[in-house]
Amino acid sequence: MDGPTAGSAGRWLAVERLCMAVRPVVDVLARAAPRLAVAVVVLQLASGLITTGVLLASAAAINALLAHALNAERLRAALPAMIFLAVAFTIKLALDALTTRVRAELSPRVHRIAQAQLLEASLKVELAAFDDPSFYDQLHRARDRGVMHMETATDSLVDALAALVGVAGAALALFWLDPVLLPVLAVALLPQAWGAFAVARLHMASMPETVSLNRQVDMMIELATDRDNAPEIRSYQAQDYVSAEYARSADAMQAHLVQLGVAEARVRTLGSVLSALGVAFTFGVLGWLLWTDRLPLAAAGATLFAVRTAGQALERLMQVGSSLFEKGLYLADYRAFIEQAAQRQRPLAGAQAAAIPALIELDRVGFHYAGRRDDPALRDISLSIRAGETIAFVGENGSGKTTLAKLIAGLYQPAEGHIRWDGTDIRDIDPRSLADRIAMVLQRPVRWPRSASHNVRVGRHARVDPGDTALKQAASDSRAQEVIDRLPQGWDTLLSRTFRGGVDLSGGQWQRLAVARGLFRDAPLVIWDEPTAPLDARAEHAVFESLRQLARNRTVILITHRLASVRNADRIFFLERGRLVEQGRHEDLLAADGRYAELYKLQTRLHALEAASTA
Ligand code: ADP
């Protein structure tokens, strides 16, 4: 059992948790539908007043019925109270109908705003936030549970208000009849309140364990049902393994829920026994009050009625309170995520980048990923890139090429040193204008679950393209046109197997569309991060041909570990473990006979061997 201190700490924790649950809902309500929220509050208050009126009118009617001997007199005396009751019930019906109507609009609005807020926040945070595991985890919890619970918590909150108003209405009526009845109501309800509260606390205490077990179970379900995993699970005959892993977490979850259920049943039974004692006490007190002529019979009847009304409302209040506790954890996560995300946004302000940047300079740039301060991805990089140059970042996997390109593009901020575009630190350039000057084709491009044309046009979605001239040009330069020609509805084919009628593409075909998208963007700085890795030899050759065309009036940064592709680059930067170790033209680097030359010779020998074996 809890000691008194632990008990009161637990109670405070419960209250705190309740506030934690309610605050984000109120925040979202205030944004989603402030007027509707106020309307609900007013409707509920009115409904509470009706409850008070009904109780008082019932007492008055009974009083009138008992006070007279003749039936006609009884009815005449009770008539006003009965008319009041009829009117009150009609108003209550109307209020309930109105509340249902308002609630029908409230929940979808809350859902919409909660979702939109999450979407906006996710889209606006800087890229580095996605590398921070705790932030990323929080984002997913907010996405997967926070939004859903926001909607159900809104319902719970309205229910809680209705129940609270119900209890208050009954209490007010009793106070009106005789102030001494108020403590009677309190004593009658106390055991029931204790029982419901104890159940809520049990739930709350078990929440972290429930959540963690739930996630483990969900993970295995996801693994078993995801389309991308299906081939490998089958080819590795991992079905039994997945089943066994699922069973392990699911058994633990089941045992946990049974244990919780049993404990809950015990507390509920105790609560019911205490509630019965509370009711017995009420009867005792009322009997004594009647016996001693301190209370008219009608008031005693109304008291029993009020205790029942308040008891039901209290039961409901505790139910929704307990469900709010449970949701509190996710709602607090949601709120924390929105706050964190706001702090991790880059201000959309600053200088405009030149339409065609003439000079990009890196001055002793260093960078490390979140949580990897001791293992920087880049150290002390200084270099410059002039407009119109084609330069290449080469080096082995993990040497820092992609990271460097992302820094130049302003996607990450350097931890040390400066990156300047035409003399202006990119920290001082509006990120929108910086991004506008860049077309980036990444190693794993987004596979937009949209039409083929959408997949290319999204490169610059607002671009006006009469007659689809630019679209066709980009498709032909990237050899994506060949992919399109084979699609059942050509450019209009939906590229997603998730939807009916959609088709999926191979890795190489997707890559060609991504290259087309980069070309369609038509930006002065083009960054190609291993764009040809999944392409076959012919397609790769074609892409490099179009790249040469493109490079005529653009600055191109090419990232690759295949050195044969960069022989024609104006300058080659060789990276090793985050450091720039060599730079120059292909011939110069070969002549220097350093790391580049060594790797180049190794690759040439490998290619020769490959060619010999396929000949
Ligand atoms: P390359 O493009 O040369 O293959 P990267 O720039 O991708 O190299 O990676 C450089 C280093 O940074 C590697 O050690 C890699 O493990 C690490 N790294 C890359 N991306 C992340 C990330 N999102 N979070 C943490 N570490 C990363």
Boltz pocket constraint, residues with backbone or C-beta under 6 A from the ligand:
constraints:
  - pocket:
      binder: B
      contacts: [[A, 131], [A, 369], [A, 370], [A, 372], [A, 377], [A, 395], [A, 396], [A, 397], [A, 398], [A, 399], [A, 400], [A, 401], [A, 402], [A, 403], [A, 404]]
      max_distance: 6.0
